[in-house]
Structures are given as C-alpha cells and as structure tokens.
C-alpha cells in the first residue's frame, strides 16, 4: 500500500537532488538524509504493523466519499498515516510522515484507473518540511483538481493538521472499544 508512494518518493528524491544547486547541495543532503531516514523507518514499521479504519466524508454538499485510513505508530506515536479515496475512476491518496508529531513529508497523488489500460499517475506532489516551512516541493503531471491541492505552504500545514486531528480523534475512539 505504501509501496507506490515509496517508488514515487524515490523518483522525487532523485529529481530533487539533480535540481539542487552546487552550493546548496551538501547542506540539502543533511536535512534530506535525516528526513529520508525517518521515512524509511516509518515504511519499515508499516510493513510490520498498520492499523486501518474507514470514514465517510462529505467532500461537498451531497457528495459522500468513503475514505480508507492507515496509520503506523512507534512507541505510541504516529510516524506515518495515509488517507485514500475514490471519486469515479480516480484515486486520491495523501501520505503524511511525522517526527514527534511534526510533519516532515507530505505526499499527494491522483491516479486514474481506466477500464482497459494500466493505472496512470495523473498528478503527484511531495513536500519536505523543516519545521513549519516547505524545504523542497516536487510535482509531476498535471493537477486535475487545482482547487483541492494547489495551496500555499500554510494551507498545506492546515490540511495536515486537520487530517491529523481526525486521525487522533478516531484513534481515541478505537481505544475505547
């Protein structure tokens, strides 16, 4: 499940390293190496244990989508969570990597599933965060839902915080069961 995101993240990582200037290259490796190590650990933990639940979400008046949520913890702290849902023949996926509750990487994808062809990544975005600022932002493809995903850094953080709050609320509900 996190495999497709991992492959795309590797692609984005290579693109980001190639685009880095000679001056900033050595500095960028320090923070990118740290974030990559956190993401690799989270992905490894996800292969061992992951919790899944489903939520119905109203995306606009009269439009309900069923979201699948997956999360992984390390020492009772969330290290990665993923939300995905379908609208007609397009899957929307959001993946958030955390370090001590802070966002370090946010991935978003739109994947088209035609009936007679292989799936196609229509659009993808990866943002690497250092503190509350986007340190590196890489996109591929053409965004078909501009209003949904093309946002400034602050809006990306607000989207994460809203999703993270929803996750925490549902984790608390599941613990009561």
MDAnalysis code that builds the backbone (N, CA, C; Angstrom):
import MDAnalysis as mda
import numpy as np

u = mda.Universe.empty(531, n_residues=177, atom_resindex=np.repeat(np.arange(177), 3), trajectory=True)
u.add_TopologyAttr("name", ["N", "CA", "C"] * 177)
u.add_TopologyAttr("resid", np.arange(1, 178))
u.add_TopologyAttr("resname", ["UNK", "UNK", "UNK", "UNK", "UNK", "UNK", "UNK", "UNK", "UNK", "UNK", "UNK", "UNK", "UNK", "UNK", "UNK", "UNK", "UNK", "UNK", "UNK", "UNK", "UNK", "UNK", "UNK", "UNK", "UNK", "UNK", "UNK", "UNK", "UNK", "UNK", "UNK", "UNK", "UNK", "UNK", "UNK", "UNK", "UNK", "UNK", "UNK", "UNK", "UNK", "UNK", "UNK", "UNK", "UNK", "UNK", "UNK", "UNK", "UNK", "UNK", "UNK", "UNK", "UNK", "UNK", "UNK", "UNK", "UNK", "UNK", "UNK", "UNK", "UNK", "UNK", "UNK", "UNK", "UNK", "UNK", "UNK", "UNK", "UNK", "UNK", "UNK", "UNK", "UNK", "UNK", "UNK", "UNK", "UNK", "UNK", "UNK", "UNK", "UNK", "UNK", "UNK", "UNK", "UNK", "UNK", "UNK", "UNK", "UNK", "UNK", "UNK", "UNK", "UNK", "UNK", "UNK", "UNK", "UNK", "UNK", "UNK", "UNK", "UNK", "UNK", "UNK", "UNK", "UNK", "UNK", "UNK", "UNK", "UNK", "UNK", "UNK", "UNK", "UNK", "UNK", "UNK", "UNK", "UNK", "UNK", "UNK", "UNK", "UNK", "UNK", "UNK", "UNK", "UNK", "UNK", "UNK", "UNK", "UNK", "UNK", "UNK", "UNK", "UNK", "UNK", "UNK", "UNK", "UNK", "UNK", "UNK", "UNK", "UNK", "UNK", "UNK", "UNK", "UNK", "UNK", "UNK", "UNK", "UNK", "UNK", "UNK", "UNK", "UNK", "UNK", "UNK", "UNK", "UNK", "UNK", "UNK", "UNK", "UNK", "UNK", "UNK", "UNK", "UNK", "UNK", "UNK", "UNK", "UNK", "UNK", "UNK", "UNK", "UNK", "UNK", "UNK", "UNK", "UNK"])
u.atoms.positions = np.array([
    [0.821, -1.182, 0.000],
    [0.000, 0.000, 0.000],
    [0.866, 1.247, 0.000],
    [1.875, 1.306, 0.830],
    [2.778, 2.441, 0.796],
    [3.853, 2.239, -0.267],
    [3.831, 1.119, -0.970],
    [4.830, 0.805, -1.977],
    [4.848, 1.792, -3.120],
    [3.676, 2.157, -3.658],
    [3.617, 3.089, -4.775],
    [4.170, 4.438, -4.331],
    [3.813, 4.889, -3.129],
    [4.337, 6.147, -2.610],
    [5.844, 6.088, -2.427],
    [6.334, 4.928, -2.003],
    [7.775, 4.783, -1.822],
    [8.497, 4.931, -3.160],
    [7.987, 4.273, -4.199],
    [8.617, 4.364, -5.532],
    [8.587, 5.797, -6.048],
    [7.463, 6.456, -5.869],
    [7.367, 7.842, -6.336],
    [8.280, 8.757, -5.522],
    [8.395, 8.488, -4.224],
    [9.259, 9.301, -3.374],
    [10.716, 9.164, -3.820],
    [11.114, 7.936, -4.199],
    [12.470, 7.730, -4.705],
    [12.665, 8.546, -5.978],
    [11.664, 8.519, -6.865],
    [11.729, 9.304, -8.091],
    [11.851, 10.790, -7.775],
    [11.030, 11.283, -6.854],
    [11.086, 12.694, -6.480],
    [12.406, 13.035, -5.803],
    [12.927, 12.122, -5.012],
    [14.211, 12.365, -4.340],
    [15.322, 12.540, -5.354],
    [15.338, 11.669, -6.350],
    [16.356, 11.789, -7.395],
    [16.204, 13.093, -8.160],
    [14.968, 13.450, -8.492],
    [14.730, 14.703, -9.213],
    [15.173, 15.895, -8.372],
    [14.890, 15.852, -7.078],
    [15.282, 16.949, -6.191],
    [16.786, 17.076, -6.068],
    [17.461, 15.950, -6.000],
    [18.919, 16.001, -5.892],
    [19.552, 16.527, -7.178],
    [18.992, 16.135, -8.318],
    [19.525, 16.636, -9.582],
    [19.292, 18.134, -9.739],
    [18.181, 18.614, -9.196],
    [17.843, 20.030, -9.339],
    [18.581, 20.906, -8.339],
    [19.163, 20.320, -7.307],
    [19.833, 21.115, -6.272],
    [21.069, 21.803, -6.854],
    [21.275, 23.024, -6.444],
    [22.454, 23.752, -6.932],
    [23.716, 23.216, -6.249],
    [24.855, 23.480, -6.859],
    [26.121, 23.002, -6.309],
    [26.371, 23.590, -4.917],
    [26.034, 24.839, -4.718],
    [26.271, 25.494, -3.426],
    [25.433, 24.873, -2.313],
    [24.153, 24.652, -2.559],
    [23.265, 24.157, -1.522],
    [23.210, 22.651, -1.432],
    [23.923, 21.973, -2.305],
    [23.807, 20.527, -2.387],
    [24.220, 19.829, -1.087],
    [25.374, 20.182, -0.532],
    [25.823, 19.489, 0.675],
    [24.928, 19.801, 1.864],
    [24.420, 21.039, 1.936],
    [23.506, 21.380, 3.024],
    [22.192, 20.630, 2.875],
    [21.708, 20.487, 1.635],
    [20.424, 19.820, 1.432],
    [20.513, 18.343, 1.783],
    [21.665, 17.734, 1.602],
    [21.794, 16.317, 1.930],
    [21.624, 16.069, 3.425],
    [22.046, 17.011, 4.262],
    [21.927, 16.820, 5.706],
    [20.469, 16.695, 6.128],
    [19.633, 17.682, 5.787],
    [18.239, 17.614, 6.200],
    [17.479, 16.545, 5.430],
    [17.794, 16.339, 4.145],
    [17.118, 15.311, 3.358],
    [17.479, 13.922, 3.855],
    [18.742, 13.731, 4.239],
    [19.154, 12.429, 4.768],
    [18.412, 12.121, 6.066],
    [18.264, 13.119, 6.909],
    [17.553, 12.943, 8.178],
    [16.086, 12.579, 7.927],
    [15.436, 13.314, 7.030],
    [14.034, 13.037, 6.722],
    [13.892, 11.677, 6.046],
    [14.790, 11.359, 5.121],
    [14.724, 10.069, 4.430],
    [14.860, 8.910, 5.409],
    [15.734, 9.055, 6.394],
    [15.896, 8.006, 7.412],
    [14.604, 7.821, 8.209],
    [13.942, 8.923, 8.565],
    [12.672, 8.841, 9.287],
    [11.606, 8.151, 8.437],
    [11.568, 8.492, 7.154],
    [10.582, 7.899, 6.257],
    [10.855, 6.414, 6.025],
    [12.107, 6.046, 5.872],
    [12.462, 4.635, 5.691],
    [12.054, 3.813, 6.909],
    [12.287, 4.354, 8.099],
    [11.909, 3.660, 9.328],
    [10.388, 3.506, 9.397],
    [9.656, 4.574, 9.074],
    [8.194, 4.516, 9.107],
    [7.675, 3.480, 8.113],
    [8.245, 3.454, 6.912],
    [7.822, 2.468, 5.909],
    [8.112, 1.046, 6.376],
    [9.257, 0.845, 7.003],
    [9.595, -0.487, 7.526],
    [8.615, -0.916, 8.607],
    [8.291, 0.002, 9.520],
    [7.327, -0.308, 10.574],
    [5.944, -0.606, 9.986],
    [5.586, 0.100, 8.914],
    [4.284, -0.118, 8.270],
    [4.165, -1.524, 7.708],
    [5.279, -2.089, 7.292],
    [5.250, -3.453, 6.773],
    [4.984, -4.461, 7.889],
    [5.316, -4.096, 9.126],
    [5.134, -4.998, 10.261],
    [3.768, -4.853, 10.913],
    [3.327, -3.613, 11.084],
    [2.032, -3.403, 11.730],
    [1.443, -2.082, 11.266],
    [0.190, -2.162, 10.911],
    [-0.519, -0.983, 10.433],
    [-1.977, -1.144, 10.827],
    [-2.584, -0.061, 11.240],
    [-3.997, -0.082, 11.626],
    [-4.787, 0.603, 10.518],
    [-5.948, 0.037, 10.196],
    [-6.799, 0.573, 9.136],
    [-8.198, 0.812, 9.678],
    [-8.802, 1.902, 9.263],
    [-10.210, 2.153, 9.538],
    [-10.786, 2.948, 8.375],
    [-12.105, 3.039, 8.324],
    [-12.779, 3.743, 7.233],
    [-13.682, 4.833, 7.792],
    [-13.759, 5.943, 7.062],
    [-14.628, 7.059, 7.428],
    [-15.418, 7.511, 6.215],
    [-16.647, 7.922, 6.446],
    [-17.424, 8.582, 5.407],
    [-17.171, 10.075, 5.547],
    [-16.836, 10.719, 4.457],
    [-16.508, 12.139, 4.484],
    [-17.317, 12.867, 3.424],
    [-17.935, 13.965, 3.814],
    [-18.672, 14.790, 2.862],
    [-17.679, 15.773, 2.257],
    [-17.358, 15.590, 0.974],
    [-16.365, 16.444, 0.315],
    [-16.979, 17.714, -0.242],
    [-18.257, 17.660, -0.552],
    [-19.040, 18.841, -0.929],
    [-20.501, 18.476, -0.731],
    [-21.384, 19.451, -0.668],
    [-22.801, 19.143, -0.391],
    [-23.338, 18.054, -1.320],
    [-23.882, 17.023, -0.705],
    [-24.455, 15.922, -1.458],
    [-23.453, 14.920, -1.993],
    [-22.152, 15.095, -1.717],
    [-21.107, 14.202, -2.241],
    [-20.377, 13.546, -1.070],
    [-20.607, 12.267, -0.914],
    [-20.006, 11.495, 0.166],
    [-18.970, 10.545, -0.415],
    [-17.791, 10.486, 0.195],
    [-16.779, 9.513, -0.211],
    [-16.384, 8.677, 1.000],
    [-16.055, 7.426, 0.738],
    [-15.569, 6.543, 1.799],
    [-14.046, 6.601, 1.768],
    [-13.463, 7.081, 2.856],
    [-12.009, 7.194, 2.963],
    [-11.455, 6.003, 3.723],
    [-10.347, 5.473, 3.237],
    [-9.608, 4.433, 3.952],
    [-8.414, 5.111, 4.610],
    [-8.274, 4.911, 5.901],
    [-7.186, 5.492, 6.684],
    [-6.290, 4.355, 7.164],
    [-4.984, 4.538, 7.041],
    [-3.996, 3.572, 7.528],
    [-2.974, 4.362, 8.325],
    [-2.607, 3.832, 9.481],
    [-1.566, 4.522, 10.248],
    [-0.661, 3.534, 10.946],
    [0.553, 4.004, 11.242],
    [1.564, 3.199, 11.918],
    [2.136, 4.027, 13.049],
    [2.359, 3.364, 14.184],
    [2.938, 4.051, 15.337],
    [4.273, 3.417, 15.719],
    [5.068, 4.196, 16.404],
    [6.311, 3.732, 17.005],
    [6.333, 4.310, 18.408],
    [6.323, 3.432, 19.406],
    [6.267, 3.857, 20.806],
    [5.077, 4.781, 21.058],
    [3.931, 4.371, 20.508],
    [2.647, 5.043, 20.667],
    [2.572, 6.423, 20.007],
    [3.522, 6.746, 19.163],
    [3.474, 7.996, 18.396],
    [3.290, 7.651, 16.924],
    [2.397, 8.376, 16.264],
    [2.163, 8.149, 14.839],
    [3.406, 8.568, 14.065],
    [3.884, 7.681, 13.183],
    [5.051, 8.002, 12.350],
    [4.667, 8.175, 10.885],
    [3.552, 7.572, 10.476],
    [3.065, 7.746, 9.108],
    [1.578, 7.435, 9.098],
    [0.838, 8.210, 8.299],
    [-0.547, 7.843, 8.047],
    [-0.914, 8.202, 6.616],
    [-1.879, 7.443, 6.107],
    [-2.294, 7.575, 4.709],
    [-3.807, 7.624, 4.641],
    [-4.312, 8.469, 3.773],
    [-5.746, 8.567, 3.513],
    [-5.931, 8.400, 2.013],
    [-6.836, 7.512, 1.625],
    [-7.134, 7.440, 0.193],
    [-8.609, 7.169, -0.019],
    [-9.082, 7.662, -1.163],
    [-10.487, 7.519, -1.526],
    [-10.612, 7.636, -3.038],
    [-11.771, 7.235, -3.531],
    [-12.025, 7.267, -4.972],
    [-13.137, 8.256, -5.281],
    [-12.978, 8.944, -6.382],
    [-14.043, 9.728, -6.993],
    [-14.119, 9.258, -8.435],
    [-15.190, 8.560, -8.767],
    [-15.357, 7.921, -10.077],
    [-14.168, 7.002, -10.367],
    [-13.380, 7.289, -11.391],
    [-12.270, 6.410, -11.761],
    [-10.908, 6.987, -11.358],
    [-10.903, 7.861, -10.364],
    [-9.654, 8.464, -9.901],
    [-9.483, 8.219, -8.402],
    [-8.300, 7.740, -8.040],
    [-7.969, 7.554, -6.634],
    [-7.163, 8.759, -6.166],
    [-7.501, 9.275, -5.002],
    [-6.774, 10.360, -4.367],
    [-6.081, 9.781, -3.142],
    [-4.794, 10.018, -3.048],
    [-4.001, 9.482, -1.936],
    [-3.218, 10.600, -1.282],
    [-3.243, 10.617, 0.042],
    [-2.452, 11.563, 0.828],
    [-1.651, 10.749, 1.831],
    [-0.355, 11.012, 1.917],
    [0.506, 10.314, 2.875],
    [1.257, 11.366, 3.672],
    [1.276, 11.191, 4.984],
    [1.928, 12.145, 5.880],
    [2.938, 11.401, 6.755],
    [4.179, 11.847, 6.745],
    [5.226, 11.291, 7.604],
    [5.483, 12.283, 8.723],
    [5.586, 11.756, 9.944],
    [5.742, 12.616, 11.107],
    [6.982, 12.263, 11.902],
    [7.498, 13.250, 12.596],
    [8.570, 13.062, 13.566],
    [8.152, 13.813, 14.823],
    [7.847, 13.050, 15.872],
    [7.397, 13.628, 17.138],
    [6.188, 14.542, 16.963],
    [5.274, 14.138, 16.093],
    [4.051, 14.897, 15.862],
    [4.171, 16.023, 14.858],
    [5.370, 16.275, 14.359],
    [5.573, 17.325, 13.359],
    [5.662, 16.711, 11.973],
    [5.078, 17.393, 11.001],
    [5.098, 16.935, 9.624],
    [6.500, 17.083, 9.034],
    [7.026, 15.998, 8.450],
    [8.328, 16.067, 7.772],
    [8.191, 15.834, 6.269],
    [7.128, 15.138, 5.849],
    [6.906, 14.917, 4.422],
    [5.421, 14.701, 4.178],
    [4.947, 15.294, 3.098],
    [3.551, 15.172, 2.695],
    [3.538, 14.783, 1.227],
    [2.863, 13.678, 0.911],
    [2.750, 13.214, -0.468],
    [1.276, 13.221, -0.857],
    [0.992, 13.641, -2.076],
    [-0.380, 13.610, -2.584],
    [-0.344, 13.129, -4.031],
    [-1.298, 12.260, -4.379],
    [-1.330, 11.701, -5.721],
    [-2.756, 11.614, -6.230],
    [-2.910, 11.773, -7.530],
    [-4.152, 11.464, -8.236],
    [-3.795, 10.377, -9.238],
    [-4.483, 9.254, -9.147],
    [-4.176, 8.118, -10.002],
    [-5.442, 7.719, -10.751],
    [-5.369, 7.732, -12.066],
    [-6.510, 7.422, -12.921],
    [-6.510, 5.934, -13.242],
    [-7.667, 5.292, -13.101],
    [-7.820, 3.871, -13.388],
    [-8.764, 3.669, -14.579],
    [-8.237, 3.694, -15.797],
    [-9.110, 3.429, -16.950],
    [-9.497, 1.950, -16.991],
    [-10.576, 1.658, -17.675],
    [-11.065, 0.279, -17.724],
    [-10.180, -0.651, -18.532],
    [-9.532, -0.156, -19.571],
    [-8.793, -1.034, -20.466],
    [-7.287, -0.765, -20.515],
    [-6.741, -0.117, -19.525],
    [-5.338, 0.258, -19.561],
    [-4.763, 0.169, -18.141],
    [-3.474, 0.340, -18.028],
    [-2.849, 0.382, -16.711],
    [-3.194, 1.683, -16.020],
    [-3.091, 1.667, -14.690],
    [-3.342, 2.906, -13.956],
    [-2.285, 3.948, -14.327],
    [-2.646, 5.203, -14.183],
    [-1.785, 6.297, -14.607],
    [-1.751, 7.356, -13.520],
    [-0.555, 7.739, -13.121],
    [-0.431, 8.831, -12.166],
    [-0.676, 10.115, -12.943],
    [-1.788, 10.746, -12.658],
    [-2.170, 11.977, -13.333],
    [-1.379, 13.147, -12.759],
    [-1.226, 13.118, -11.450],
    [-0.558, 14.212, -10.757],
    [-0.004, 13.707, -9.429],
    [1.130, 14.233, -9.036],
    [1.721, 13.894, -7.752],
    [2.496, 15.063, -7.193],
    [2.574, 15.098, -5.890],
    [3.278, 16.182, -5.205],
    [3.930, 15.625, -3.948],
    [5.163, 16.028, -3.701],
    [5.845, 15.687, -2.459],
    [6.425, 16.971, -1.894],
    [6.126, 17.220, -0.622],
    [6.664, 18.396, 0.075],
    [7.453, 17.902, 1.281],
    [8.693, 18.340, 1.386],
    [9.520, 18.028, 2.538],
    [9.537, 19.253, 3.441],
    [9.263, 19.033, 4.717],
    [9.152, 20.124, 5.677],
    [10.328, 20.120, 6.640],
    [10.754, 21.302, 6.997],
    [11.756, 21.512, 8.035],
    [11.142, 22.541, 8.958],
    [10.704, 22.099, 10.133],
    [9.911, 22.976, 10.975],
    [8.546, 23.112, 10.312],
    [8.041, 24.305, 10.250],
    [6.746, 24.536, 9.607],
    [6.883, 25.120, 8.210],
    [8.030, 24.955, 7.593],
    [8.250, 25.505, 6.269],
    [8.569, 24.391, 5.274],
    [8.061, 24.570, 4.059],
    [8.390, 23.629, 2.990],
    [9.826, 23.891, 2.582],
    [10.640, 22.862, 2.667],
    [12.048, 22.977, 2.302],
    [12.265, 22.587, 0.845],
    [11.472, 21.607, 0.379],
    [11.569, 21.177, -1.008],
    [10.181, 20.745, -1.468],
    [9.821, 21.130, -2.685],
    [8.497, 20.847, -3.230],
    [8.676, 20.337, -4.657],
    [8.215, 19.110, -4.912],
    [8.382, 18.496, -6.223],
    [7.010, 18.019, -6.702],
    [6.680, 18.310, -7.975],
    [5.426, 17.836, -8.545],
    [5.697, 17.143, -9.875],
    [4.775, 16.240, -10.228],
    [4.800, 15.620, -11.559],
    [3.374, 15.646, -12.095],
    [3.230, 15.668, -13.399],
    [1.925, 15.598, -14.022],
    [1.156, 16.895, -13.940],
    [-0.097, 16.807, -14.337],
    [-0.986, 17.964, -14.352],
    [-2.088, 17.765, -13.327],
    [-2.208, 18.699, -12.403],
    [-3.201, 18.611, -11.346],
    [-4.593, 18.797, -11.936],
    [-5.439, 17.771, -11.785],
    [-6.802, 17.828, -12.297],
    [-7.770, 18.471, -11.309],
    [-7.355, 18.651, -10.060],
    [-8.199, 19.249, -9.016],
    [-7.454, 20.418, -8.404],
    [-7.234, 21.430, -9.181],
    [-6.402, 22.549, -8.747],
    [-6.873, 23.114, -7.420],
    [-8.160, 23.267, -7.252],
    [-8.655, 23.870, -6.019],
    [-8.392, 22.990, -4.804],
    [-8.302, 21.685, -5.018],
    [-8.107, 20.771, -3.897],
    [-6.655, 20.740, -3.418],
    [-5.704, 20.790, -4.347],
    [-4.327, 20.526, -3.963],
    [-3.336, 21.663, -4.179],
    [-3.617, 22.650, -4.993],
    [-2.609, 23.687, -5.202],
    [-2.783, 24.751, -4.133],
    [-1.967, 24.680, -3.138],
    [-2.102, 25.561, -1.983],
    [-0.735, 26.066, -1.565],
    [-0.751, 27.138, -0.802],
    [0.498, 27.653, -0.276],
    [0.956, 26.788, 0.907],
    [2.150, 27.079, 1.412],
    [2.720, 26.276, 2.495],
    [1.811, 26.236, 3.722],
    [1.244, 27.382, 4.075],
    [0.382, 27.456, 5.251],
    [-0.838, 26.553, 5.080],
    [-1.445, 26.583, 3.905],
    [-2.621, 25.746, 3.658],
    [-2.275, 24.266, 3.709],
    [-1.081, 23.911, 3.241],
    [-0.650, 22.512, 3.319],
    [-0.548, 22.068, 4.775],
    [0.009, 22.941, 5.616],
    [0.095, 22.622, 7.046],
    [-1.295, 22.521, 7.677],
    [-2.197, 23.395, 7.289],
    [-3.565, 23.338, 7.824],
    [-4.259, 22.047, 7.390],
    [-4.043, 21.636, 6.148],
    [-4.609, 20.373, 5.663],
    [-4.073, 19.216, 6.503],
    [-2.747, 19.209, 6.736],
    [-2.156, 18.166, 7.574],
    [-2.762, 18.180, 8.974],
    [-2.844, 19.344, 9.577],
    [-3.351, 19.435, 10.957],
    [-4.794, 18.960, 11.056],
    [-5.594, 19.289, 10.065],
    [-6.980, 18.824, 10.053],
    [-7.023, 17.301, 9.940],
    [-6.246, 16.741, 9.029],
    [-6.214, 15.288, 8.860],
    [-5.666, 14.603, 10.117],
    [-4.623, 15.180, 10.699],
    [-4.002, 14.598, 11.901],
    [-4.977, 14.639, 13.084],
    [-5.722, 15.723, 13.209],
    [-6.719, 15.835, 14.279],
    [-7.794, 14.759, 14.098],
    [-8.254, 14.544, 12.848],
    [-9.242, 13.499, 12.569],
    [-8.679, 12.134, 12.942],
    [-7.422, 11.895, 12.586],
    [-6.782, 10.628, 12.934],
    [-6.744, 10.436, 14.452],
    [-6.306, 11.442, 15.180],
    [-6.210, 11.333, 16.644],
    [-7.573, 11.089, 17.290],
    [-8.609, 11.764, 16.782],
    [-9.958, 11.556, 17.320],
    [-10.405, 10.116, 17.115],
    [-10.136, 9.565, 15.939],
    [-10.544, 8.189, 15.663],
    [-9.683, 7.174, 16.384],
    [-8.431, 7.475, 16.612],
    [-7.588, 6.593, 17.413],
    [-8.131, 6.514, 18.834],
    [-8.545, 7.650, 19.383],
    [-9.109, 7.674, 20.741],
    [-10.399, 6.870, 20.792],
    [-11.235, 6.972, 19.771],
    [-12.475, 6.190, 19.732],
    [-12.179, 4.696, 19.673],
    [-11.187, 4.317, 18.871],
    [-10.853, 2.894, 18.744],
    [-10.280, 2.332, 20.045],
    [-9.561, 3.143, 20.805],
    [-9.026, 2.669, 22.089],
    [-10.134, 2.368, 23.085],
    [-11.255, 3.075, 22.972],
    [-12.390, 2.855, 23.887],
    [-13.065, 1.517, 23.621],
    [-12.982, 1.021, 22.393],
    [-13.621, -0.236, 22.052],
    [-12.861, -1.334, 22.640],
])
